[in-house]
Amino acid sequence: MDPDGDDLLFREGVWIAAVVPDGVRLCISQRMMVFRVAAGFCPYFLMWLLNSKPTYGQALQDVMGSTAPHVNISTIKNYFLAMPDKQEQEAIVKHVELETSVIDTPSPASTAKSTCCASTAPAWSPTW
C-alpha cells in the first residue's frame, strides 16, 4: 500500500484511528483496517470522529468475541457519523488541533533537569 495522505489506518481492539502520512508505505496486519477517504471529506476530521466517544460507544454495542473482541468492517460502515460539509470539517479539525496543542507541548517544568537527587545518586556504569 502506498498512501497519498487520504487514508486512515484503524486498529480495532484498541480502537485507534490515525491519518497515514504522505509517502508512508504500510504492511497491514491482523485486526487493522485502511479506509480510503472520499474527496468530499477531511481525513483528520474522520480520524477524530472515529476516535470519539460516540463512535466508540457504537462499537461497544457491536463487539464480538470474548478472547479478542472485534468489529467487522461491514458493521463500521453502518455507524451513524455526523458529517458536516468539508469546510466545516476542516474548521472543526483546526479547533481540535488548537485545543489539543496544549497537551502536546511540554511545560518548562516537565523539561527542566531534575536536581533533587543529582548530588547523592551514584553515576551508573555498565559492569560488562
Secondary structure, DSSP 8 states (H G I E B T S, - for coil): ----S-EEEEETTTTEEEE--TT------TTEEEEE--TTS-HHHHHHHHTSHHHHHHHHHH-B-SSS-B--HHHHTTS------HHHHHHHHHHHHHHHHHHHS--HHHHS---SSTTTS-------
